[in-house]
Amino acid sequence: MIDRKQACAVHVGIAGAVLVASCVFALATPTPVQDCDPWDCGTNTPNLYNAAISVVTLEAPAPPIAGAPPAAGAPGMPSMPYVEQGSLVVDRRQCLNATRARYLGIDDGALVGMDARRQAVCTGARLTNARFKVRVGTRSFDVVVRTVGWVFTWERDSAKRRPVRTYRFASKEGQAICRVRAWMEDWQIANLGPSMQPPNSSAQRGPTAAGGVPIEWPDEPDGVPPISWATATDEAVLYQGETYARDATIALRGARWINIGCARSGVAKMQLMGFNPMATGAAGTPNRMSTEDQRVATAKMITARYKGTTSYTEQGMPLLWLQRNGINYYGDPPLDDAAIGPIESHWDAGGAQCLSHLRWARQPPHTAFEEATKRAQVAVGSCAASNASSMTAAYQNGNDKSIWTTFTYTHVAHPP
């Protein structure tokens, strides 16, 4: 296995299978991404010519002040990938104003082609086949927008659900920067329903639940590819406005910061759960505003960062998450599901308020893992006994102020 100090050059970002920092891979070393820990590399980090580009800024970094080199992840950090403005080339067959669109912008997670006055002239699907340059350190790479699509957020309440733009980014040679994954984890897909007949189809396609029972796709609004949540794709969503440090706290703020979230990445999950730093709408609406504390708590919850930078989870680990605002998602286990296990934690922006059971049950080496977990438990204490139904009632009655509560799911018994 390659030395992680050599293999992982830390930037700030949340775009791997869990929230991750950017990671650069040695060109000649065939070490798989999974050999880095979940935060460092994840399992679906956007990768362009062996350089991870999980976070991109729309502005070139400012030169460092003489005698005061910038801190890692600061705007002056030379290794922070950035878009070379003026490099945008739009396909004339897609957009009538293609020759005017030379600058790349982003509006609430959607790319925008702009003219010299920074006015939007090409948007949406008109950016199909557009290309632009991203500079990573001293190297400049072409990025091509192969396709532009949609995916919907996961809320069961259609009044809260909204479409999010998706992009299939690739190198100029056609190599996608994301690996092929479904937006949802397998355990979420298994909870979508009892049958698997896509709209207007007589043939069964895709995964099945336990026992081979076909899975039913939820209805999706017009203009969205059917069965998109459970269909494997190499697309990404864009999460705009914040970047995150290794402990899942906010590192950088501002509309110019873009996180590229490949399917099943932590940042994609946050976007599809309705957390959007750029949103300004009222509660109960598709573009509802969230607080920084809510987003940080969500980042820590998804990555099982009880305290500090260690992530106690792995790709595909089943989980029941309940949030104080009462929003439920497609793919959530029913509250009476016998597979729901013990309470794991209550969460706020500081991480786990308490810890009663480990989420990461199967990842060796167990000894080191259990020792680290015991230290975390000493730091936060154990949770009071609870179950999913009583916790839901506590949130509804205002008797619990935590942002999230998590329970193990399809639990595997292990100490402690």
C-alpha positions in Angstrom: 0.0 0.0 0.0 1.4 3.4 -0.9 2.3 5.8 1.9 -0.8 8.0 2.6 1.4 11.0 3.3 2.8 10.6 -0.3 -0.5 9.7 -1.9 -3.0 12.1 -0.3 -2.4 15.8 -0.7 -5.0 17.4 1.5 -7.4 20.0 0.1 -10.7 21.0 1.6 -13.7 19.2 0.3 -16.5 16.7 0.7 -16.8 14.6 -2.4 -15.9 11.0 -1.7 -18.1 8.1 -0.6 -18.2 10.0 2.7 -17.0 13.5 3.0 -13.4 13.6 1.9 -10.4 15.7 1.3 -9.0 15.8 -2.2 -6.5 13.1 -2.8 -3.9 12.8 -5.5 -2.9 9.3 -6.6 0.6 8.3 -7.9 0.4 7.7 -11.6 2.4 4.5 -11.6 0.9 3.0 -8.4 -2.1 0.7 -8.9 -3.2 1.0 -5.3 -7.0 1.1 -5.2 -8.8 4.2 -3.8 -10.2 2.1 -0.9 -6.7 1.8 0.6 -7.0 5.4 1.7 -9.3 6.0 4.7 -12.9 7.1 3.9 -12.2 10.8 4.5 -9.0 11.0 2.6 -10.1 9.4 -0.6 -13.5 7.8 -0.3 -14.8 5.4 -2.9 -16.1 7.8 -5.6 -13.8 10.9 -5.5 -13.9 12.8 -8.8 -10.6 12.1 -10.5 -9.1 13.9 -13.5 -5.8 12.5 -14.9 -5.1 10.9 -11.5 -5.7 14.2 -9.7 -8.7 14.5 -7.4 -10.7 17.6 -8.0 -13.4 17.3 -5.3 -13.4 21.1 -4.7 -13.0 23.7 -7.4 -13.0 27.5 -7.0 -14.2 29.8 -9.8 -11.5 32.3 -9.2 -7.7 31.9 -9.6 -5.9 31.8 -6.2 -4.4 35.1 -5.1 -0.6 35.0 -5.0 0.7 34.4 -1.4 2.0 37.3 0.6 5.8 37.3 0.7 7.0 35.6 3.8 3.6 34.3 4.8 2.6 31.2 2.9 -1.1 30.5 3.0 -2.5 27.7 5.2 -3.6 24.5 3.5 -6.9 25.0 1.8 -6.8 28.8 1.8 -7.5 30.7 -1.4 -3.8 31.2 -2.0 -2.9 27.6 -1.8 -1.3 26.7 -5.1 -2.7 23.2 -5.2 -6.4 24.2 -4.9 -8.0 23.4 -8.3 -9.6 26.4 -10.0 -11.4 27.2 -13.2 -9.4 29.1 -15.7 -11.8 31.9 -16.6 -12.0 32.7 -20.3 -11.4 29.1 -21.2 -15.1 28.1 -21.6 -16.0 26.8 -25.1 -19.7 26.1 -25.7 -21.0 23.9 -28.5 -22.6 26.1 -31.1 -25.1 23.4 -31.9 -26.4 23.6 -28.3 -26.5 27.3 -27.6 -27.1 30.2 -30.0 -24.9 32.5 -27.9 -22.0 30.0 -27.7 -19.4 32.5 -29.0 -20.2 34.9 -26.3 -20.1 32.4 -23.4 -16.4 32.4 -22.4 -16.7 32.5 -18.6 -18.1 29.8 -16.3 -20.4 30.6 -13.4 -22.7 28.7 -11.1 -26.1 29.6 -9.8 -27.5 27.5 -6.9 -25.6 24.4 -8.0 -26.2 24.8 -11.8 -23.5 25.8 -14.2 -23.9 29.0 -16.2 -22.1 30.1 -19.4 -21.4 33.9 -19.1 -20.3 36.6 -21.5 -17.6 39.2 -20.8 -20.0 41.3 -18.7 -20.7 38.2 -16.6 -24.3 37.9 -17.9 -25.7 34.4 -18.3 -26.0 33.5 -22.0 -26.0 29.7 -22.0 -27.6 27.6 -19.2 -29.1 24.2 -18.5 -28.8 21.5 -21.2 -27.4 24.2 -23.6 -24.0 23.5 -21.9 -24.0 19.9 -23.2 -20.6 19.2 -24.8 -19.1 22.5 -23.4 -15.5 22.4 -22.1 -13.4 24.4 -19.8 -10.0 24.3 -18.2 -9.2 23.4 -14.6 -5.8 24.1 -13.2 -4.5 21.8 -10.6 -1.1 23.0 -9.3 1.0 23.8 -12.3 -1.0 21.6 -14.7 -4.0 22.6 -16.8 -6.7 20.1 -17.8 -9.7 20.2 -20.1 -13.0 19.2 -18.5 -15.9 18.3 -20.9 -19.6 18.4 -19.9 -20.7 15.3 -21.6 -24.4 15.4 -20.5 -26.6 17.6 -18.4 -29.5 16.0 -16.5 -31.6 16.1 -13.4 -32.0 14.1 -10.2 -34.6 14.8 -7.5 -34.0 15.2 -3.8 -35.2 12.3 -1.6 -37.9 13.9 0.5 -41.1 11.9 0.6 -43.2 15.1 0.8 -43.4 16.3 -2.8 -43.8 19.9 -1.5 -40.2 19.7 -0.3 -38.7 17.8 -3.1 -36.8 19.6 -5.9 -34.8 18.9 -9.0 -31.0 19.2 -8.9 -28.9 19.5 -12.0 -26.5 16.6 -12.7 -23.4 16.7 -14.9 -21.4 14.0 -16.5 -17.9 15.4 -16.5 -15.1 13.8 -18.5 -11.6 14.4 -19.7 -11.2 15.4 -23.4 -10.4 11.8 -24.1 -13.8 10.8 -22.8 -12.8 9.3 -19.4 -15.5 10.2 -16.8 -14.2 11.8 -13.6 -16.8 9.8 -11.5 -17.1 6.1 -11.2 -20.5 4.4 -11.9 -22.6 4.3 -8.7 -26.3 4.7 -7.9 -27.3 7.8 -6.0 -28.8 5.7 -3.2 -27.0 3.0 -1.2 -28.2 -0.6 -1.7 -30.1 -0.6 1.6 -32.0 2.5 0.6 -32.9 1.0 -2.7 -34.2 -2.1 -0.9 -36.6 0.1 1.1 -38.1 1.9 -1.9 -40.9 -0.7 -2.3 -42.0 -4.2 -3.1 -41.9 -4.2 -6.9 -39.5 -3.1 -9.6 -41.5 -2.2 -12.6 -40.2 1.1 -14.1 -42.8 3.4 -15.7 -44.0 2.2 -19.1 -42.0 -1.0 -18.9 -43.1 -4.6 -19.0 -39.7 -6.0 -18.2 -38.1 -6.1 -14.8 -34.8 -4.2 -14.6 -32.3 -3.3 -11.9 -31.7 -4.5 -8.3 -34.1 -6.6 -6.1 -34.7 -6.6 -2.4 -34.0 -9.5 -0.1 -35.4 -12.8 -1.4 -35.4 -11.5 -4.9 -38.5 -9.4 -4.5 -38.5 -6.7 -7.3 -38.2 -3.1 -6.1 -40.8 -0.5 -7.0 -39.5 2.8 -8.3 -41.2 6.0 -6.9 -43.0 8.2 -9.4 -40.8 11.0 -10.6 -41.9 14.3 -12.1 -41.8 15.0 -15.8 -38.4 15.8 -17.2 -36.5 13.6 -14.8 -35.2 10.3 -16.0 -37.2 7.5 -14.5 -35.8 5.3 -11.7 -32.9 7.8 -11.3 -32.1 7.2 -7.6 -31.4 3.6 -8.0 -29.8 3.6 -11.5 -26.0 3.5 -11.7 -24.5 6.6 -13.2 -21.2 8.4 -13.5 -22.9 11.8 -13.0 -22.2 14.4 -10.3 -24.1 17.1 -8.5 -22.6 20.4 -7.5 -22.7 21.6 -3.9 -22.0 25.3 -3.8 -21.2 27.8 -1.0 -19.1 25.9 1.6 -16.2 23.6 1.9 -15.5 21.3 4.8 -12.4 20.5 6.9 -11.3 17.0 7.9 -13.5 17.2 11.0 -16.5 18.2 8.9 -16.6 21.7 10.2 -16.9 24.6 7.6 -13.5 25.6 6.2 -14.4 28.1 3.5 -17.6 30.0 2.7 -18.7 31.8 -0.5 -20.5 31.3 -3.7 -17.3 30.7 -5.7 -16.6 27.4 -3.9 -17.9 24.3 -5.7 -17.8 20.7 -4.3 -18.2 18.0 -7.0 -20.4 15.3 -5.6 -20.2 12.0 -7.5 -23.1 9.6 -6.9 -23.1 8.1 -3.4 -20.5 10.6 -2.1 -21.1 12.4 1.1 -21.6 15.8 -0.5 -24.1 14.3 -3.0 -26.1 12.8 -0.1 -26.2 16.2 1.6 -27.5 17.8 -1.6 -30.1 15.0 -2.1 -31.3 15.3 1.5 -32.1 18.9 0.9 -29.2 20.6 2.5 -28.0 23.5 0.3 -25.9 26.4 1.6 -27.3 28.7 -1.2 -31.0 28.1 -0.4 -33.0 31.0 0.9 -36.6 29.6 1.0 -38.9 29.0 4.0 -39.2 25.8 5.9 -41.4 23.2 4.2 -40.4 24.5 0.7 -38.1 22.8 -1.9 -35.5 25.5 -1.6 -35.6 25.7 2.2 -32.8 27.4 4.0 -30.7 25.4 6.5 -28.4 26.7 9.2 -24.6 26.1 9.3 -25.2 24.0 12.5 -27.6 21.8 10.6 -25.2 21.2 7.7 -22.2 20.6 9.9 -24.2 18.1 12.1 -25.4 16.4 8.9 -21.8 16.1 7.6 -20.6 14.7 10.9 -23.6 12.3 11.0 -23.2 11.0 7.5 -19.5 10.3 8.1 -19.8 9.0 11.7 -17.4 11.7 13.0 -18.3 11.3 16.6 -15.5 13.7 17.7 -12.5 14.9 15.7 -11.4 13.8 12.3 -11.8 10.0 12.5 -14.6 8.5 10.4 -16.2 5.4 11.9 -18.1 4.2 8.9 -17.6 2.6 5.4 -19.3 2.7 2.1 -22.8 1.3 2.1 -23.2 1.0 5.9 -27.0 0.8 6.7 -28.4 3.4 9.1 -31.7 4.9 10.3 -31.4 8.7 10.5 -34.1 10.8 12.2 -34.0 14.6 12.2 -35.6 17.1 14.4 -37.5 18.8 11.6 -39.4 15.6 10.9 -38.4 15.3 7.2 -38.6 11.7 5.9 -36.8 10.4 2.9 -37.4 7.7 0.3 -35.3 4.7 1.2 -35.7 5.2 5.0 -36.5 2.0 6.9 -40.0 1.9 8.4 -40.0 2.8 12.1 -41.3 -0.7 13.0 -38.7 -2.5 10.9 -37.3 -5.4 12.9 -33.9 -4.8 11.4 -33.5 -1.4 13.3 -30.9 -1.9 16.0 -29.7 0.0 19.0 -29.4 3.8 19.1 -26.1 5.0 17.9 -25.9 8.7 18.7 -27.6 12.1 19.0 -25.9 14.7 16.8 -25.4 18.4 16.8 -22.8 20.7 15.2 -20.2 19.5 17.7 -20.6 15.9 16.6 -22.0 13.1 18.7 -23.7 14.3 21.9 -23.5 10.7 23.1 -22.5 7.3 21.8 -24.1 4.0 22.6 -23.3 1.7 19.7 -20.8 1.6 16.9 -21.9 2.0 13.3 -18.8 0.4 11.8 -19.2 -3.2 12.8 -17.2 -5.1 10.3 -14.1 -3.2 9.5 -10.8 -4.7 10.8 -8.6 -4.3 12.7 -11.2 -4.6 15.5 -8.7 -4.1 18.4 -7.6 -0.6 17.3 -11.1 0.3 16.2 -12.6 -0.7 19.5 -9.9 1.1 21.5 -10.5 4.3 19.5 -14.3 4.0 20.0 -13.9 3.5 23.7 -11.9 6.8 23.8 -14.7 8.5 21.9 -17.3 7.1 24.3 -15.4 8.4 27.3 -15.4 11.8 25.6 -19.1 12.0 25.0 -20.8 9.4 27.3 -23.5 6.9 26.5 -27.0 7.7 25.2 -30.2 7.0 27.1 -32.1 4.0 25.9 -34.5 4.8 23.1 -36.2 3.4 20.0 -37.1 4.9 16.7 -40.8 5.5 17.5 -40.2 7.1 20.9 -37.5 9.3 19.4 -39.8 10.5 16.6 -42.4 11.4 19.2 -39.8 13.3 21.3 -38.9 15.4 18.2 -42.6 16.0 17.5 -43.2 17.1 21.0 -40.1 19.3 21.2 -38.6 17.2 24.0 -35.3 16.7 22.3 -33.1 19.4 20.8 -30.5 17.3 18.9 -30.4 17.8 15.1 -30.2 14.1 14.3 -30.6 10.8 16.0 -29.2 7.7 14.4 -29.8 4.0 15.0 -27.9 1.0 13.6 -29.7 -0.9 10.9 -29.4 -4.6 9.8 -27.2 -4.7 12.9 -24.2 -6.9 13.3 -23.5 -7.7 17.0 -20.0 -6.7 18.2 -18.4 -5.3 21.3 -18.8 -3.0 23.1 
